[in-house]
C-alpha cells in the first residue's frame, strides 16, 4: 500500500518529457532571478535597469491584462502552428503577454495618471 502511494511521485519513462520541461522552466526562472540580482544601479541607467524599472512600474497592468494577451496569443498560435514545442509556446506567449501589457501601461495608464495628476494640481492651485 505504501509503495503504491509513493509510486505516483516516481519518474516514469513517459513522464521524462514533463520533467525535462520543468527543468528547463526552472533554469529559465533561475537565470532571470540571477540576472535581476546581478544588475546594480549605477549613476547612469543601463538598458537592463530601464527594462526592469518599466516592468516594475507596469507590474500591476501586467497582472490585470496578461490574461487577455495569453488567451489571444494562444488562440492565434494554436490555429497557425499546430505542432510547436510547448516550451517555445510558453516562452513566446509569456513575452507577448508582458510586451502587450507593458504597451497598455505605456500608452493608456501613464497618460491617464499624468492627466489625473495635472487636473488635481489645477484644482489645488485654484482652491
N, CA, C and O atoms as a GROMACS GRO file, in nm:
protein
  508
    1UNK      N    1   0.083  -0.120   0.000
    1UNK     CA    2   0.000   0.000   0.000
    1UNK      C    3   0.087   0.125   0.000
    1UNK      O    4   0.060   0.219  -0.075
    2UNK      N    5   0.190   0.127   0.083
    2UNK     CA    6   0.279   0.242   0.089
    2UNK      C    7   0.353   0.259  -0.043
    2UNK      O    8   0.373   0.371  -0.089
    3UNK      N    9   0.394   0.146  -0.105
    3UNK     CA   10   0.463   0.153  -0.233
    3UNK      C   11   0.371   0.211  -0.341
    3UNK      O   12   0.416   0.287  -0.427
    4UNK      N   13   0.245   0.176  -0.336
    4UNK     CA   14   0.150   0.227  -0.435
    4UNK      C   15   0.134   0.378  -0.422
    4UNK      O   16   0.119   0.447  -0.523
    5UNK      N   17   0.137   0.429  -0.301
    5UNK     CA   18   0.124   0.573  -0.281
    5UNK      C   19   0.250   0.647  -0.323
    5UNK      O   20   0.242   0.757  -0.376
    6UNK      N   21   0.366   0.588  -0.301
    6UNK     CA   22   0.492   0.652  -0.339
    6UNK      C   23   0.518   0.644  -0.489
    6UNK      O   24   0.593   0.725  -0.543
    7UNK      N   25   0.458   0.547  -0.556
    7UNK     CA   26   0.486   0.531  -0.698
    7UNK      C   27   0.437   0.649  -0.781
    7UNK      O   28   0.489   0.673  -0.890
    8UNK      N   29   0.339   0.722  -0.733
    8UNK     CA   30   0.292   0.837  -0.811
    8UNK      C   31   0.394   0.951  -0.810
    8UNK      O   32   0.386   1.040  -0.895
    9UNK      N   33   0.488   0.950  -0.717
    9UNK     CA   34   0.590   1.054  -0.713
    9UNK      C   35   0.717   1.015  -0.788
    9UNK      O   36   0.806   1.098  -0.805
   10UNK      N   37   0.727   0.893  -0.832
   10UNK     CA   38   0.845   0.846  -0.903
   10UNK      C   39   0.834   0.884  -1.050
   10UNK      O   40   0.725   0.892  -1.105
   11UNK      N   41   0.949   0.908  -1.112
   11UNK     CA   42   0.951   0.947  -1.253
   11UNK      C   43   0.948   0.820  -1.338
   11UNK      O   44   1.033   0.732  -1.322
   12UNK      N   45   0.852   0.813  -1.427
   12UNK     CA   46   0.841   0.700  -1.519
   12UNK      C   47   0.892   0.746  -1.656
   12UNK      O   48   0.917   0.865  -1.677
   13UNK      N   49   0.907   0.652  -1.746
   13UNK     CA   50   0.961   0.685  -1.878
   13UNK      C   51   0.876   0.787  -1.953
   13UNK      O   52   0.930   0.879  -2.014
   14UNK      N   53   0.745   0.774  -1.949
   14UNK     CA   54   0.660   0.866  -2.023
   14UNK      C   55   0.650   1.002  -1.955
   14UNK      O   56   0.599   1.098  -2.013
   15UNK      N   57   0.699   1.012  -1.830
   15UNK     CA   58   0.699   1.140  -1.760
   15UNK      C   59   0.829   1.218  -1.780
   15UNK      O   60   0.842   1.330  -1.731
   16UNK      N   61   0.926   1.159  -1.850
   16UNK     CA   62   1.056   1.226  -1.864
   16UNK      C   63   1.043   1.357  -1.940
   16UNK      O   64   1.118   1.451  -1.913
   17UNK      N   65   0.951   1.366  -2.034
   17UNK     CA   66   0.931   1.492  -2.108
   17UNK      C   67   0.881   1.601  -2.014
   17UNK      O   68   0.926   1.715  -2.022
   18UNK      N   69   0.791   1.566  -1.926
   18UNK     CA   70   0.739   1.662  -1.829
   18UNK      C   71   0.850   1.708  -1.735
   18UNK      O   72   0.860   1.827  -1.704
   19UNK      N   73   0.932   1.615  -1.690
   19UNK     CA   74   1.042   1.650  -1.601
   19UNK      C   75   1.142   1.740  -1.674
   19UNK      O   76   1.193   1.835  -1.615
   20UNK      N   77   1.170   1.710  -1.800
   20UNK     CA   78   1.262   1.793  -1.878
   20UNK      C   79   1.205   1.933  -1.896
   20UNK      O   80   1.278   2.032  -1.882
   21UNK      N   81   1.076   1.943  -1.927
   21UNK     CA   82   1.014   2.075  -1.942
   21UNK      C   83   1.020   2.153  -1.812
   21UNK      O   84   1.048   2.273  -1.813
   22UNK      N   85   0.993   2.088  -1.700
   22UNK     CA   86   1.001   2.156  -1.571
   22UNK      C   87   1.143   2.200  -1.540
   22UNK      O   88   1.164   2.307  -1.482
   23UNK      N   89   1.242   2.119  -1.578
   23UNK     CA   90   1.382   2.156  -1.555
   23UNK      C   91   1.419   2.278  -1.638
   23UNK      O   92   1.488   2.368  -1.589
   24UNK      N   93   1.374   2.283  -1.764
   24UNK     CA   94   1.404   2.398  -1.850
   24UNK      C   95   1.337   2.524  -1.794
   24UNK      O   96   1.400   2.630  -1.789
   25UNK      N   97   1.212   2.513  -1.754
   25UNK     CA   98   1.142   2.628  -1.696
   25UNK      C   99   1.211   2.673  -1.568
   25UNK      O  100   1.226   2.793  -1.546
   26UNK      N  101   1.253   2.580  -1.486
   26UNK     CA  102   1.325   2.614  -1.363
   26UNK      C  103   1.456   2.685  -1.391
   26UNK      O  104   1.491   2.780  -1.321
   27UNK      N  105   1.529   2.640  -1.494
   27UNK     CA  106   1.655   2.706  -1.528
   27UNK      C  107   1.631   2.847  -1.582
   27UNK      O  108   1.709   2.938  -1.552
   28UNK      N  109   1.525   2.866  -1.659
   28UNK     CA  110   1.493   2.999  -1.710
   28UNK      C  111   1.459   3.092  -1.596
   28UNK      O  112   1.506   3.206  -1.591
   29UNK      N  113   1.376   3.045  -1.502
   29UNK     CA  114   1.341   3.128  -1.386
   29UNK      C  115   1.463   3.161  -1.302
   29UNK      O  116   1.477   3.274  -1.255
   30UNK      N  117   1.551   3.064  -1.282
   30UNK     CA  118   1.673   3.087  -1.207
   30UNK      C  119   1.762   3.190  -1.276
   30UNK      O  120   1.820   3.276  -1.211
   31UNK      N  121   1.773   3.180  -1.409
   31UNK     CA  122   1.855   3.276  -1.484
   31UNK      C  123   1.798   3.417  -1.472
   31UNK      O  124   1.874   3.513  -1.461
   32UNK      N  125   1.667   3.430  -1.476
   32UNK     CA  126   1.605   3.563  -1.462
   32UNK      C  127   1.634   3.620  -1.324
   32UNK      O  128   1.667   3.738  -1.313
   33UNK      N  129   1.623   3.540  -1.220
   33UNK     CA  130   1.649   3.588  -1.084
   33UNK      C  131   1.795   3.627  -1.068
   33UNK      O  132   1.824   3.731  -1.010
   34UNK      N  133   1.887   3.546  -1.120
   34UNK     CA  134   2.030   3.579  -1.111
   34UNK      C  135   2.060   3.707  -1.188
   34UNK      O  136   2.137   3.790  -1.141
   35UNK      N  137   2.000   3.723  -1.305
   35UNK     CA  138   2.020   3.845  -1.384
   35UNK      C  139   1.969   3.967  -1.309
   35UNK      O  140   2.034   4.071  -1.308
   36UNK      N  141   1.853   3.954  -1.248
   36UNK     CA  142   1.798   4.068  -1.174
   36UNK      C  143   1.884   4.102  -1.052
   36UNK      O  144   1.904   4.220  -1.021
   37UNK      N  145   1.934   4.001  -0.983
   37UNK     CA  146   2.017   4.027  -0.865
   37UNK      C  147   2.154   4.082  -0.903
   37UNK      O  148   2.215   4.157  -0.826
   38UNK      N  149   2.204   4.046  -1.021
   38UNK     CA  150   2.337   4.093  -1.060
   38UNK      C  151   2.335   4.234  -1.118
   38UNK      O  152   2.440   4.298  -1.129
   39UNK      N  153   2.217   4.282  -1.156
   39UNK     CA  154   2.206   4.417  -1.210
   39UNK      C  155   2.211   4.517  -1.095
   39UNK      O  156   2.124   4.518  -1.009
   40UNK      N  157   2.311   4.599  -1.095
   40UNK     CA  158   2.326   4.700  -0.990
   40UNK      C  159   2.288   4.836  -1.045
   40UNK      O  160   2.307   4.863  -1.164
   41UNK      N  161   2.236   4.920  -0.960
   41UNK     CA  162   2.202   5.055  -1.001
   41UNK      C  163   2.326   5.141  -0.989
   41UNK      O  164   2.375   5.166  -0.879
   42UNK      N  165   2.376   5.187  -1.102
   42UNK     CA  166   2.487   5.281  -1.102
   42UNK      C  167   2.429   5.419  -1.127
   42UNK      O  168   2.307   5.434  -1.136
   43UNK      N  169   2.513   5.519  -1.138
   43UNK     CA  170   2.466   5.654  -1.159
   43UNK      C  171   2.385   5.671  -1.286
   43UNK      O  172   2.290   5.749  -1.290
   44UNK      N  173   2.420   5.598  -1.391
   44UNK     CA  174   2.350   5.609  -1.518
   44UNK      C  175   2.266   5.483  -1.542
   44UNK      O  176   2.313   5.372  -1.518
   45UNK      N  177   2.145   5.501  -1.588
   45UNK     CA  178   2.060   5.384  -1.610
   45UNK      C  179   2.102   5.308  -1.735
   45UNK      O  180   2.117   5.366  -1.842
   46UNK      N  181   2.122   5.178  -1.722
   46UNK     CA  182   2.155   5.095  -1.836
   46UNK      C  183   2.026   5.041  -1.897
   46UNK      O  184   1.917   5.063  -1.843
   47UNK      N  185   2.039   4.972  -2.008
   47UNK     CA  186   1.921   4.917  -2.074
   47UNK      C  187   1.850   4.817  -1.984
   47UNK      O  188   1.727   4.815  -1.976
   48UNK      N  189   1.928   4.733  -1.915
   48UNK     CA  190   1.868   4.635  -1.824
   48UNK      C  191   1.794   4.702  -1.709
   48UNK      O  192   1.685   4.658  -1.672
   49UNK      N  193   1.852   4.808  -1.654
   49UNK     CA  194   1.784   4.879  -1.545
   49UNK      C  195   1.655   4.946  -1.592
   49UNK      O  196   1.555   4.947  -1.520
   50UNK      N  197   1.657   5.000  -1.713
   50UNK     CA  198   1.536   5.064  -1.766
   50UNK      C  199   1.426   4.962  -1.792
   50UNK      O  200   1.309   4.988  -1.768
   51UNK      N  201   1.465   4.845  -1.841
   51UNK     CA  202   1.366   4.740  -1.867
   51UNK      C  203   1.305   4.692  -1.735
   51UNK      O  204   1.184   4.677  -1.724
   52UNK      N  205   1.390   4.667  -1.636
   52UNK     CA  206   1.338   4.622  -1.507
   52UNK      C  207   1.254   4.729  -1.439
   52UNK      O  208   1.156   4.697  -1.372
   53UNK      N  209   1.291   4.855  -1.456
   53UNK     CA  210   1.210   4.963  -1.398
   53UNK      C  211   1.073   4.971  -1.467
   53UNK      O  212   0.971   4.990  -1.401
   54UNK      N  213   1.073   4.958  -1.600
   54UNK     CA  214   0.947   4.958  -1.674
   54UNK      C  215   0.860   4.840  -1.630
   54UNK      O  216   0.740   4.857  -1.609
   55UNK      N  217   0.920   4.722  -1.615
   55UNK     CA  218   0.843   4.605  -1.571
   55UNK      C  219   0.790   4.625  -1.429
   55UNK      O  220   0.679   4.582  -1.398
   56UNK      N  221   0.869   4.689  -1.344
   56UNK     CA  222   0.823   4.717  -1.209
   56UNK      C  223   0.708   4.817  -1.207
   56UNK      O  224   0.611   4.799  -1.134
   57UNK      N  225   0.720   4.922  -1.288
   57UNK     CA  226   0.613   5.022  -1.295
   57UNK      C  227   0.487   4.963  -1.357
   57UNK      O  228   0.375   4.998  -1.317
   58UNK      N  229   0.505   4.875  -1.453
   58UNK     CA  230   0.389   4.818  -1.524
   58UNK      C  231   0.341   4.688  -1.463
   58UNK      O  232   0.255   4.622  -1.522
   59UNK      N  233   0.392   4.650  -1.349
   59UNK     CA  234   0.360   4.517  -1.295
   59UNK      C  235   0.211   4.499  -1.268
   59UNK      O  236   0.157   4.391  -1.293
   60UNK      N  237   0.144   4.601  -1.218
   60UNK     CA  238   0.001   4.586  -1.191
   60UNK      C  239  -0.078   4.578  -1.321
   60UNK      O  240  -0.175   4.503  -1.329
   61UNK      N  241  -0.038   4.654  -1.421
   61UNK     CA  242  -0.104   4.646  -1.551
   61UNK      C  243  -0.080   4.509  -1.614
   61UNK      O  244  -0.170   4.452  -1.676
   62UNK      N  245   0.041   4.456  -1.598
   62UNK     CA  246   0.071   4.321  -1.648
   62UNK      C  247  -0.018   4.220  -1.577
   62UNK      O  248  -0.072   4.128  -1.640
   63UNK      N  249  -0.032   4.237  -1.447
   63UNK     CA  250  -0.119   4.147  -1.370
   63UNK      C  251  -0.263   4.153  -1.419
   63UNK      O  252  -0.330   4.050  -1.429
   64UNK      N  253  -0.312   4.272  -1.451
   64UNK     CA  254  -0.451   4.286  -1.493
   64UNK      C  255  -0.476   4.241  -1.636
   64UNK      O  256  -0.581   4.182  -1.664
   65UNK      N  257  -0.383   4.266  -1.727
   65UNK     CA  258  -0.409   4.246  -1.870
   65UNK      C  259  -0.345   4.121  -1.929
   65UNK      O  260  -0.371   4.089  -2.045
   66UNK      N  261  -0.261   4.049  -1.854
   66UNK     CA  262  -0.191   3.936  -1.915
   66UNK      C  263  -0.287   3.828  -1.963
   66UNK      O  264  -0.258   3.760  -2.061
   67UNK      N  265  -0.400   3.812  -1.896
   67UNK     CA  266  -0.496   3.707  -1.936
   67UNK      C  267  -0.548   3.730  -2.077
   67UNK      O  268  -0.564   3.634  -2.153
   68UNK      N  269  -0.574   3.853  -2.113
   68UNK     CA  270  -0.625   3.883  -2.248
   68UNK      C  271  -0.521   3.849  -2.354
   68UNK      O  272  -0.554   3.790  -2.458
   69UNK      N  273  -0.396   3.887  -2.328
   69UNK     CA  274  -0.291   3.861  -2.426
   69UNK      C  275  -0.256   3.713  -2.434
   69UNK      O  276  -0.227   3.662  -2.542
   70UNK      N  277  -0.259   3.643  -2.321
   70UNK     CA  278  -0.233   3.499  -2.322
   70UNK      C  279  -0.342   3.428  -2.401
   70UNK      O  280  -0.312   3.343  -2.485
   71UNK      N  281  -0.467   3.462  -2.375
   71UNK     CA  282  -0.578   3.397  -2.444
   71UNK      C  283  -0.573   3.424  -2.595
   71UNK      O  284  -0.588   3.332  -2.675
   72UNK      N  285  -0.551   3.549  -2.632
   72UNK     CA  286  -0.547   3.583  -2.774
   72UNK      C  287  -0.428   3.518  -2.844
   72UNK      O  288  -0.444   3.462  -2.953
   73UNK      N  289  -0.311   3.524  -2.783
   73UNK     CA  290  -0.193   3.466  -2.848
   73UNK      C  291  -0.200   3.314  -2.856
   73UNK      O  292  -0.154   3.256  -2.954
   74UNK      N  293  -0.258   3.248  -2.753
   74UNK     CA  294  -0.275   3.102  -2.762
   74UNK      C  295  -0.375   3.064  -2.870
   74UNK      O  296  -0.357   2.964  -2.939
   75UNK      N  297  -0.481   3.143  -2.884
   75UNK     CA  298  -0.577   3.115  -2.989
   75UNK      C  299  -0.518   3.129  -3.128
   75UNK      O  300  -0.540   3.044  -3.214
   76UNK      N  301  -0.443   3.235  -3.148
   76UNK     CA  302  -0.379   3.256  -3.278
   76UNK      C  303  -0.272   3.152  -3.302
   76UNK      O  304  -0.262   3.096  -3.412
   77UNK      N  305  -0.192   3.125  -3.200
   77UNK     CA  306  -0.081   3.030  -3.213
   77UNK      C  307  -0.134   2.890  -3.244
   77UNK      O  308  -0.079   2.820  -3.329
   78UNK      N  309  -0.241   2.848  -3.176
   78UNK     CA  310  -0.293   2.712  -3.197
   78UNK      C  311  -0.355   2.697  -3.336
   78UNK      O  312  -0.357   2.587  -3.391
   79UNK      N  313  -0.406   2.804  -3.392
   79UNK     CA  314  -0.464   2.793  -3.526
   79UNK      C  315  -0.358   2.799  -3.635
   79UNK      O  316  -0.378   2.745  -3.744
   80UNK      N  317  -0.246   2.864  -3.608
   80UNK     CA  318  -0.142   2.878  -3.712
   80UNK      C  319  -0.034   2.770  -3.703
   80UNK      O  320   0.007   2.716  -3.805
   81UNK      N  321   0.011   2.740  -3.583
   81UNK     CA  322   0.122   2.646  -3.564
   81UNK      C  323   0.075   2.534  -3.472
   81UNK      O  324   0.077   2.550  -3.350
   82UNK      N  325   0.033   2.424  -3.529
   82UNK     CA  326  -0.028   2.317  -3.451
   82UNK      C  327   0.074   2.234  -3.373
   82UNK      O  328   0.045   2.196  -3.259
   83UNK      N  329   0.188   2.205  -3.428
   83UNK     CA  330   0.285   2.115  -3.365
   83UNK      C  331   0.409   2.190  -3.320
   83UNK      O  332   0.519   2.165  -3.369
   84UNK      N  333   0.392   2.281  -3.227
   84UNK     CA  334   0.502   2.361  -3.177
   84UNK      C  335   0.548   2.305  -3.043
   84UNK      O  336   0.467   2.250  -2.968
   85UNK      N  337   0.676   2.318  -3.014
   85UNK     CA  338   0.730   2.275  -2.886
   85UNK      C  339   0.661   2.352  -2.774
   85UNK      O  340   0.652   2.475  -2.782
   86UNK      N  341   0.613   2.285  -2.671
   86UNK     CA  342   0.542   2.355  -2.563
   86UNK      C  343   0.627   2.458  -2.490
   86UNK      O  344   0.575   2.559  -2.443
   87UNK      N  345   0.757   2.434  -2.481
   87UNK     CA  346   0.845   2.532  -2.416
   87UNK      C  347   0.851   2.659  -2.499
   87UNK      O  348   0.852   2.769  -2.444
   88UNK      N  349   0.856   2.645  -2.632
   88UNK     CA  350   0.857   2.762  -2.720
   88UNK      C  351   0.726   2.839  -2.708
   88UNK      O  352   0.726   2.962  -2.709
   89UNK      N  353   0.615   2.766  -2.697
   89UNK     CA  354   0.485   2.832  -2.680
   89UNK      C  355   0.483   2.907  -2.547
   89UNK      O  356   0.437   3.021  -2.541
   90UNK      N  357   0.532   2.844  -2.441
   90UNK     CA  358   0.533   2.908  -2.309
   90UNK      C  359   0.616   3.036  -2.310
   90UNK      O  360   0.571   3.140  -2.261
   91UNK      N  361   0.735   3.029  -2.367
   91UNK     CA  362   0.822   3.147  -2.372
   91UNK      C  363   0.760   3.254  -2.462
   91UNK      O  364   0.758   3.372  -2.425
   92UNK      N  365   0.711   3.215  -2.578
   92UNK     CA  366   0.653   3.312  -2.671
   92UNK      C  367   0.530   3.381  -2.615
   92UNK      O  368   0.516   3.503  -2.626
   93UNK      N  369   0.440   3.303  -2.556
   93UNK     CA  370   0.318   3.361  -2.500
   93UNK      C  371   0.350   3.451  -2.382
   93UNK      O  372   0.287   3.555  -2.364
   94UNK      N  373   0.448   3.412  -2.301
   94UNK     CA  374   0.488   3.495  -2.187
   94UNK      C  375   0.543   3.629  -2.235
   94UNK      O  376   0.507   3.734  -2.182
   95UNK      N  377   0.630   3.626  -2.336
   95UNK     CA  378   0.685   3.751  -2.389
   95UNK      C  379   0.578   3.838  -2.453
   95UNK      O  380   0.581   3.961  -2.439
   96UNK      N  381   0.484   3.776  -2.523
   96UNK     CA  382   0.375   3.852  -2.584
   96UNK      C  383   0.289   3.917  -2.477
   96UNK      O  384   0.251   4.034  -2.490
   97UNK      N  385   0.258   3.843  -2.371
   97UNK     CA  386   0.173   3.897  -2.263
   97UNK      C  387   0.243   4.012  -2.191
   97UNK      O  388   0.179   4.112  -2.159
   98UNK      N  389   0.373   3.998  -2.165
   98UNK     CA  390   0.447   4.105  -2.098
   98UNK      C  391   0.458   4.227  -2.187
   98UNK      O  392   0.436   4.339  -2.142
   99UNK      N  393   0.491   4.206  -2.313
   99UNK     CA  394   0.506   4.319  -2.406
   99UNK      C  395   0.373   4.389  -2.429
   99UNK      O  396   0.368   4.512  -2.428
  100UNK      N  397   0.268   4.315  -2.451
  100UNK     CA  398   0.137   4.376  -2.474
  100UNK      C  399   0.086   4.452  -2.354
  100UNK      O  400   0.035   4.563  -2.367
  101UNK      N  401   0.101   4.393  -2.235
  101UNK     CA  402   0.057   4.461  -2.114
  101UNK      C  403   0.142   4.584  -2.085
  101UNK      O  404   0.091   4.685  -2.035
  102UNK      N  405   0.270   4.578  -2.117
  102UNK     CA  406   0.357   4.695  -2.098
  102UNK      C  407   0.317   4.807  -2.193
  102UNK      O  408   0.324   4.924  -2.157
  103UNK      N  409   0.276   4.772  -2.314
  103UNK     CA  410   0.228   4.875  -2.407
  103UNK      C  411   0.099   4.939  -2.357
  103UNK      O  412   0.079   5.059  -2.372
  104UNK      N  413   0.012   4.858  -2.297
  104UNK     CA  414  -0.110   4.915  -2.238
  104UNK      C  415  -0.072   5.012  -2.127
  104UNK      O  416  -0.132   5.119  -2.116
  105UNK      N  417   0.026   4.976  -2.045
  105UNK     CA  418   0.071   5.066  -1.939
  105UNK      C  419   0.125   5.195  -1.997
  105UNK      O  420   0.089   5.304  -1.952
  106UNK      N  421   0.212   5.183  -2.097
  106UNK     CA  422   0.282   5.299  -2.151
  106UNK      C  423   0.188   5.394  -2.226
  106UNK      O  424   0.200   5.515  -2.214
  107UNK      N  425   0.094   5.338  -2.304
  107UNK     CA  426   0.010   5.422  -2.388
  107UNK      C  427  -0.128   5.452  -2.331
  107UNK      O  428  -0.196   5.541  -2.382
  108UNK      N  429  -0.171   5.381  -2.228
  108UNK     CA  430  -0.304   5.405  -2.170
  108UNK      C  431  -0.293   5.452  -2.025
  108UNK      O  432  -0.341   5.560  -1.991
  109UNK      N  433  -0.230   5.371  -1.941
  109UNK     CA  434  -0.231   5.403  -1.798
  109UNK      C  435  -0.147   5.526  -1.765
  109UNK      O  436  -0.192   5.613  -1.690
  110UNK      N  437  -0.027   5.536  -1.819
  110UNK     CA  438   0.058   5.652  -1.788
  110UNK      C  439  -0.006   5.784  -1.830
  110UNK      O  440  -0.005   5.878  -1.749
  111UNK      N  441  -0.061   5.797  -1.951
  111UNK     CA  442  -0.127   5.924  -1.985
  111UNK      C  443  -0.247   5.955  -1.894
  111UNK      O  444  -0.269   6.071  -1.860
  112UNK      N  445  -0.322   5.854  -1.856
  112UNK     CA  446  -0.436   5.878  -1.767
  112UNK      C  447  -0.388   5.926  -1.631
  112UNK      O  448  -0.445   6.019  -1.574
  113UNK      N  449  -0.284   5.862  -1.577
  113UNK     CA  450  -0.229   5.904  -1.448
  113UNK      C  451  -0.174   6.045  -1.457
  113UNK      O  452  -0.194   6.125  -1.366
  114UNK      N  453  -0.104   6.076  -1.565
  114UNK     CA  454  -0.049   6.210  -1.583
  114UNK      C  455  -0.161   6.313  -1.591
  114UNK      O  456  -0.152   6.419  -1.529
  115UNK      N  457  -0.266   6.284  -1.666
  115UNK     CA  458  -0.378   6.376  -1.678
  115UNK      C  459  -0.447   6.396  -1.544
  115UNK      O  460  -0.483   6.508  -1.508
  116UNK      N  461  -0.466   6.288  -1.469
  116UNK     CA  462  -0.530   6.300  -1.338
  116UNK      C  463  -0.444   6.382  -1.241
  116UNK      O  464  -0.497   6.461  -1.163
  117UNK      N  465  -0.313   6.363  -1.245
  117UNK     CA  466  -0.225   6.443  -1.159
  117UNK      C  467  -0.228   6.590  -1.197
  117UNK      O  468  -0.227   6.677  -1.109
  118UNK      N  469  -0.231   6.620  -1.327
  118UNK     CA  470  -0.237   6.760  -1.369
  118UNK      C  471  -0.369   6.824  -1.330
  118UNK      O  472  -0.370   6.938  -1.284
  119UNK      N  473  -0.479   6.754  -1.346
  119UNK     CA  474  -0.608   6.812  -1.307
  119UNK      C  475  -0.618   6.827  -1.156
  119UNK      O  476  -0.683   6.920  -1.108
  120UNK      N  477  -0.557   6.740  -1.083
  120UNK     CA  478  -0.556   6.753  -0.936
  120UNK      C  479  -0.474   6.874  -0.895
  120UNK      O  480  -0.513   6.948  -0.805
  121UNK      N  481  -0.359   6.893  -0.959
  121UNK     CA  482  -0.278   7.010  -0.928
  121UNK      C  483  -0.350   7.140  -0.963
  121UNK      O  484  -0.340   7.239  -0.891
  122UNK      N  485  -0.424   7.138  -1.074
  122UNK     CA  486  -0.500   7.258  -1.113
  122UNK      C  487  -0.608   7.289  -1.012
  122UNK      O  488  -0.633   7.405  -0.980
  123UNK      N  489  -0.673   7.185  -0.960
  123UNK     CA  490  -0.777   7.207  -0.857
  123UNK      C  491  -0.715   7.259  -0.728
  123UNK      O  492  -0.775   7.341  -0.659
  124UNK      N  493  -0.596   7.212  -0.694
  124UNK     CA  494  -0.531   7.257  -0.570
  124UNK      C  495  -0.486   7.402  -0.583
  124UNK      O  496  -0.489   7.475  -0.484
  125UNK      N  497  -0.444   7.445  -0.704
  125UNK     CA  498  -0.398   7.582  -0.723
  125UNK      C  499  -0.515   7.679  -0.717
  125UNK      O  500  -0.498   7.792  -0.670
  126UNK      N  501  -0.631   7.639  -0.764
  126UNK     CA  502  -0.746   7.730  -0.762
  126UNK      C  503  -0.815   7.732  -0.625
  126UNK      O  504  -0.894   7.822  -0.598
  127UNK      N  505  -0.787   7.636  -0.542
  127UNK     CA  506  -0.854   7.632  -0.410
  127UNK      C  507  -0.791   7.723  -0.309
  127UNK      O  508  -0.836   7.730  -0.195
   0.00000   0.00000   0.00000
